[in-house]
Amino acid sequence: MTILIIGGSGFLGTELVRQAAAAGHTTAATSATRPGGTPEVAWHALDLRDVDRIEAVMAEVGPRVVVNATSGGPDWTVTAEGPVRLAMTAVKRGIRLVHVSSDAVFSGARVHYDESRLPDPLTPYGAAKAAAETGVRLVHPGAVVARTSLIIGDRRSEHVRAVHDLAAGTRTGVLFTDDIRCPVHVADLAAALLELASSDLSGIHHLAGTDAVSRHELGTLIARRDGLGASRLPAGLRAGSAFPGALDVRLDCRATQDRLRTRLRGAREFLTPET
């Protein structure tokens, strides 16, 4: 299978590229800034705002499936409109598409969210991700939209870096005790996305870990795994702070997990220190 990873030099993208190549797939990847260093992978510069470039990369690679692992932050033209441009090109060429979305599409008003729940975002990033979901599904009905949560691994993860910096005293701020998510390990997430890419499934799927933990508990687990001083991690409340967004969002992944061989572990399991 020929697979194209959009955003292949990012944290998730790097793991997707590694696993796809290791599985023997003909693998190509794109980067908006700098290419990755994975051997035997063809790299292509791509800005999702450039429709002509999307067409050119698709034509050159000729993939059977595309996995869009880009983020783009709150930039509407990249995060909301870019995936729709990608979906339009993919459906025109008969290419399968897996689009990675986020639990930021939810407000937390319901706390528990399965795949049937409609987005109700609170932040510009969440709104852009929700718009992308709608647009992708509209123009490419056979696409997979995979929502995930905080992605954890080594220090390439922004969440892990933050914990190291806070423990070292090189960053200011706190880890919220009332901000709850279901973190997922990057290796589990990449494996599940590639499994979905190889399947005939479509529609919305949830890919997150089984444990709901606060940002502070997550930081403590990371610190203990990495041999840091967990007691040095500052705690605080997000409620009433200047930081917008949902407090408690827990993705219910049971329906998706029942369809997958890949097991999505919880943070208390994958962050257990090795002995």
Secondary structure, DSSP 8 states (H G I E B T S, - for coil): -EEEEETTTSHHHHHHHHHHHHTT-EEEEEESS-----TT-EEEE--TT-HHHHHHHHHHH--SEEEE----TT-HIIIIIHHHHHHHHHHHTT-EEEEEEEGGG--SSSSEE-TT------SHHHHHHHHHHHHHHHH-TT-EEEEE--EE-STTSHHHHHHHHHHHTSS---EESS-EE--EEHHHHHHHHHHHHTS---EEEEE--S--EEHHHHHHHHHHHTT--GGGS-EE--TTSS--S-SB-EE--HHHHTT-SS----HHHHTS---
